[in-house]
Amino acid sequence: MALSDLNTYQAISPEAVKVWFKAAPVSKFPKNGGACVKYKDKQIAVFNFTRKGEWYACQNLCPHKMEMVLSRGMIGEEGEQPKVACPLHKNTFSLKTGENLNGSLDAIATYPIKIMDNFVYLGFIE
C-alpha cells in the first residue's frame, strides 16, 4: 500500500451523501465486532456496536502500517467516545470522528451508516 491509497478515503458527512449503498443484511455482521465491505475501490470497516445499539463505518486501511485490518480490530469506549483499536499495533481511532485517540496519526475517514429493513446501508458521495 502506498500513501496515495489513503487519498482514496475521505470522510463523508451525512448531509453530503448522494448514494446509499446496500451493503449486506444485519445478520452478516458480528455483534460487538466488525466486518469488511467492499465498495468500488474502497474497503470499509463496518462495526455493529451491539452494547451501545449503534453502527459505525470507517476506512479499513490503518494509516500506521498501511494494512487493511481495522475491521478486525477490537471496539470499545474511551469515555463516551466509541473507538476501534488496530489489531496490529493498538492505535485507536474514534468511530465518530476518525481522530487518532492515542497518538499523532492522521484521522481515518468515517462514513454515514443506516439500517433499513434489516439491511446495512453505507453513505457515499459517488
N, C-alpha and C positions, 0 to 999 in steps of 0.2 A: 504494500500500500504506500502511496505517496501522499505528501502533504496536500496535493491538489485534490485528493479524494475527499478531504474534509470540506472542500468547496461544494461538493455535491449536496451537502446537508445545510439547510438554512431553516432556522426556527420559523414557524408559521403561527400567527395569531388566529384565534377562532374567527375574527372578522374578515380575515384575508382568504379564507377557504373558498375555492371555486369548484373543487372536485372532492366528493366524499367516496373514497374507495372502500368497497365492501370486502373486508379482509378475510374473515372466517367466522364460523359460529362461535359463540361464547364458550361452548363446551370444549373447544380445541385449545384453550389457554389454561395453564396450570393455576390453581388457586395459590395466591401469595407468591407468585413467580412470574417468569417471563417467557416469551417465545418470539422468534424472529419471523417477520413478514416481509416479503419482497414486493416492492412497488417500483416498476421501471428499473432504473439503475441504483435504487436505494435499498438498503436493508434497514428495517425499522424494528426496534425492540418494543414489544407491547407487553405491558405489565397489568395483571389482574391483582390489584391490591385488595384482596378479599377482606382483610382485617379492617380496612377503612371504608370498604364499599366503594372504591374508586378505581378508575382505569387511567393509565398513563402511556404515552408513546414518545420515544426519542430515537435518535440515530443509534444503530447497533455498533457503530465504529467508536472504539475508545481512542481519544486523541493522544494518549500517552505512547503506546506501542503500535498504534495504527492496526489493531486487530478487531475483527468483527465478533465481539464477545459480550457486550453489555446485556444482551437478552438472557445470558446465563448467570448474571450477577445476582447477588442477594439483595432483596429490598428490605427497607426498614424506615425508621424515622429518626430525625435529628430535631428535637423539639417538636414543632408541628410540621416540619418540612419532610415530605416523603422523599426517599433517596434510593439510589441504586449504587452498589459497590462493584467495581470491575472485578471479575474473578481472578485476574492476573496479578494485579498489584494493589488492590483495595482502594484505588482512587474512588471517591464518592461524588456523585452528582445529584443535584436536585431534580426530581422528576417533574417539578412545576416550572422552574426557570431554566434548568440546564446548567446552572452555576456549579463549578467545582468547589465542593464544600471542605476539602481537606488539603488543599494545595494551590498551585498557581497555574494549573492547566486552563486552557480556554474552555468556555462553556460549550456544552453539547446542544444540538438542535432538538427542540421538543415539538411535538405535533398535536393538534387537536384530535380528540377521540370521542366517539359517541357510541352508545349501544342502542340499537333499534331492532325490535322483533327478534331478539336473541342473536343478533349478529354484531360484530365489531366493525366499525367504520373509522377510517383514518382520513384526516383532512389535509389536502394538498392544494397548491395554487395552480398546478398544471398536471 
